[in-house]
Amino acid sequence: AGQHKLNWNGRDSRGNSVGSGIYFYKLSTPSTNQTKKMVIVK
């Protein structure tokens, strides 16, 4: 319970900086799974 924070450095799994676009991310916990989207504008 409570609030949590996650920072992402804007890099892909190979260490390359990602470009502008819409990206989807998945948050998983023992009680729920959520897929959300974020927009990166450079």
N, C-alpha and C positions, 0 to 999 in steps of 0.2 A: 504494500500500500504506500501511498505517498507519491511525491513528484520525483521524477528522474530526468536526467539530462544526458544527451548523447551528442557529441560533436563529430562531424565528418569533415575530413580535409579536402573534399572535392576531387579525390583521385580514385581511379578505378583499381581493380585488383592487381594490375601490372605497374601501378605507380604513376600512370599518366593522368594529367589534369583533364577532367571531363569538360566538354563544351556546353554551350547553352542548349537547353532543351527541357523536356519533361522527363522526370525520372520517377520510378516506382520503388518503394522500399517496403519491406515486410518486418513488422514487429511481432515477435513471438514470446509468449510467457506460458507458464504451465496452464493458465486458465483461459487464454485467448490468443488468437492470431488476427492481426490486422494488416491490410495492405493499403498504403496511402501513396499519394503522389506529391512531388515537390517540383518547383520550377527553378531552374538556374538560368540567370541572365547575366551575361558578361559584357 
